Amino acid sequence: MTEIVKRWMPVDEISKYLGGRTDAVCRWIDKQAMFAYRVGRLWGFEKVAVNDWVKAGKASEHGKRILTKNE
């Protein structure tokens, strides 16, 4: 049987995926409960969990704007 390995995305990669900046992703973790795992000083993200978080409207709670590529 083949084991499926989940790939954790680092902050810079998830910020590119979302079209934003890395400092904004770090604020989302702190202020808006963005789903992430921390190992030492590094954060890891599951793409599926981040997609669910965005779809649930968590990125824009409390009047915050969703990131754009120009920010």
N, C-alpha and C positions, 0 to 999 in steps of 0.2 A: 504494500500500500504506500502511495506517495504522500508524504507529509507536506502540507501547505504551510509555508513560512510567511508570517505577516511581516511586512517591511515597515519599519518606523521611519517617518520623514522628519528630518531636522528642521529647526526654525526657519532657516533661509530657504529651504525647499518648499515648506508649507506656505511661506509668505509669497513666493513666486506663484505657487498654485492658486492662491487666493487673489493675486494681483495687488498685493500691498507691501508694506515695509515690515522688517523684522521687529522694530520697536513697537509697532502697532499690535503685532501678534503677542508680544510679551505683555502688553497692557491688557489684551483680551484674556489672557490666562489669569492675570491678577484681578481684574475688575469685573469680567463678564463670564467667569467660570468656563473658559474654553477648555475642552477636554484634552489633556496632555499628561504624559508621564515624565518625571524628572529622574535622571540618573546622574548624580554628581551635579555638575554645573550645566549639563546638557538637557534639553527638552526633546521629547519624541512625540510624534503625532500619528494616529491612525487616520488614513485618508477617509475611510467610511465614517468614523466618529466626527471628524471635522465637517464633512458634508451634512450629516444629520444635525449638527449644532447650528450650521448656517441656515438650513432649511427650516429649523424650528424658530428662526428669527432672533436667536440669541446675539448675533453680531450687531443687531441694531436696537437692542433694548435700551431703555432710558434715553431715547433721543439720539443715540450715537449713530453716526453714518457708517455705512459699509465702505470698506476701503476701495479705492479706485487705483488704477495703475499710475495715475498722475500724482498721487499723494506722496 
